Amino acid sequence: MPLLTWYDQAHLHREVCLAVLNAYLPHGAAHKLAQVVGVTPQWFAYFRQADSFSMPSLALAQRIAAKLPAPAAYRQAFVEHLAAARQAYVAAKQEIHNHAQSRLPISDYLQELDAAFYAANFGPNLQTTKQHYQRAFALARLIVTHAAPEVYPLEYMQTCATLLHICIALDQVADGLYWIKLGNHLAQQLTVNDLPTLLQRDQLRHRRYLLARDEALGYHHLGDDKKALLCYNHAAQQLGDHPNPRSQQGDLARNRLISLPGSGRFAIGDAEALAQRAIFVFEQKNDALGLLLNRQALAHAYLAVGNRKNLKKAERSLDGLLTELEALPNAGQIHRAVVLQTSAELCWRRGDQSNWQTLIRQTLEITRQAGLAHFYNQLCDQYGAALSPVLDMLSTEKPVDRKQENR
């Protein structure tokens, strides 16, 4: 039996549709939305069930998307993934899945993909970052299109994870969530004993953790941090079978910390405990970048609480952070943008408009030039009309066009 069937793909596309729907459908609004789009509440409830086979027509999907209070890119993604699910279901029913195994020389493409992705994330040159993201996106799509997962299972999973991170940067988060779910599915279908060498078996155990962690990251960037924290619990379970679980504990703690403020009411003590757990591991690994990003994540949690005491704590966490980051050789544009964004939010919370304007302008310049559309559009959504003077200074008329870059 193949690792990936048409039915699997249909199910994963449908999961992405439901992820978008559940992330943006206001609580208690399902009954009203069903009436507005012309279906019964019972049908709509059945459609939203994860194990349902219900599949609306494209016309109905478009009506649902039109009424969903979500950004245009996510409404479009809802329709596109539903259309893809319908096509995959048809293919499954007709049993036309092609079992021919591709013999693409994947090692060459993977090396080029790894180089482009590394340069996009950690390269110091702002002017070339966007080009590296575009190159990495094209190479990753080439691999998942032409390489059969039965032949290259570990490489295929790795590429799915890389696609998620690229799609987040390019503000194609729903598409990225599909790819990481697909990679996760393959990782669960493949057993350790299917692989001939100890190295490959350990790689599978490691990828299972990374894929589970990255699915949580996809939900975080989609705006569903409650779901993200559930996925992090699954990632923690995968560490039980990891060849070196202690090495990943800091990474897991920091990622949980990132999602904690968006999950609703939380105790700041829980955030500080996660940060401390991450510090212990990052110091043991001598991971300077991890330590700095951990401080930024803790500052973000303090800002989410927002009272005077925690704003002071956020200031201490961010003090000197950007200067220290600039001194690191592996700090990329995405890391600078995240730290600048958090520093600008601190100024905004304090009413320091002058410093906020300086910091937010730097953040906008980096995110636009580097092609970090997701973060650019997040800023535009967060600050709205308050950004108009800054955008005027940058001679910018509108946010980066979602879904048009790299399509």
C-alpha positions, 0 to 999 in steps of 0.5 A: 500500500502506498504511503500517500493515497488520493484519499489521504490527500483529500482528507488533509485538504479538508482538514486545512479547510476546517482549520481556516473555518474554525480559526475565523468563525466566531463562537456561536456563529455557526447557526447563523452562517448556515442560514445565510449560506442556505444550508441547514444547521445540522448539515453545517455541523456535520460538515465541520466534523473531522471524520465527516465525508461531507463535501460542499459544492464549490459554489457553496464553498465560495458562499461560506468563504464570502461570509467568513470574517477572515483575510482574503487570502484565507478565504481564498485558501478555504475554497482552493483546498476544498476544490483540491479535496473534491478532486482528490476524492474523485481520483480516489473513487476512480482508483486512478492513483499512479503508483509509478515511482519517480526516480528524480535525482533528489539529493541534488535538489535537496542540497540546493533547497537546503542552501537557499532556505538557509540563506533566506533564514540566516543570511545577512543580506537583506536585498537577497533574502526575498530571492532566496525564499522564492528559489527555495519555494520553487525547489520545494514545490518541484520536489513534492511534485515529482518525487514519490514519497514511497521512494524518498520518504525522509526527504519528502517529509523534510521538504514538507516541513521546509515548505511550511516555513516558506509558506509562513514567510510568504503569507500562504499559511493555510497551504503550509499547514497542508504540507506539514499535515501531509508530512506528519501523515507520512511520518505516522504511516512509515514504521521505524523497521521499514528503514534499513539503517540505524541512521535512517531510523533515528532520522525518522524519530527526529522528523516525527518530533519536528513535524509535530512541532511544526504543525503546531507552528502552522496553527499558531500562524493561522491564529489558533493557538489553542490548537497549537498547544494541543499539537505541542503536546503531541510533539512532546509525546514524540520526544519520548521516542527521540534519539536525543530528547534533551537536545530538543526540550529548549526548542519545545519550551520556547515554541510553547511559550510563543503560543501561550499568550494567544491561547486565552487567559494564562498565568505569567508564571507558566510563561516564565517557567517555560522560558527558564526551561528553554534557557537551561537547554540553550545554555548547555548547547551554547545556542546564543540565537536560541537564548535571544529569541527566548527573551523575545518570546518571554517579552511578548508574553509580558506584553500580552498581560500588559500591566505596568509591572509586566511592561517593566519586565518586557523592557528588561527582556528586550534591553540590548536584545537587538544589539546582541542579535546584530552581533550574531553571524547566524541572525537573519532578517526574520529574527531582526523583524521579530525582535523589532516588532516586539520592541515596537509593541512595547513602545506602542503600549507605553504611548511612546509614539516617536520610538514606536514610529522609528521601530515600526518603520524599520520592521516594515522596511525589513519585512517588505524587502525580505519578502516576509509578507506574513509579518508585514501583513500582521503589522498592517492588521495590528495597527491599522490606520495608525500605520498610515504616516509610516507607510507614507514615509516609505512611499507604500500604498498597500500591504504586500499582496497576499497569495500573489507572491511566488504563485 
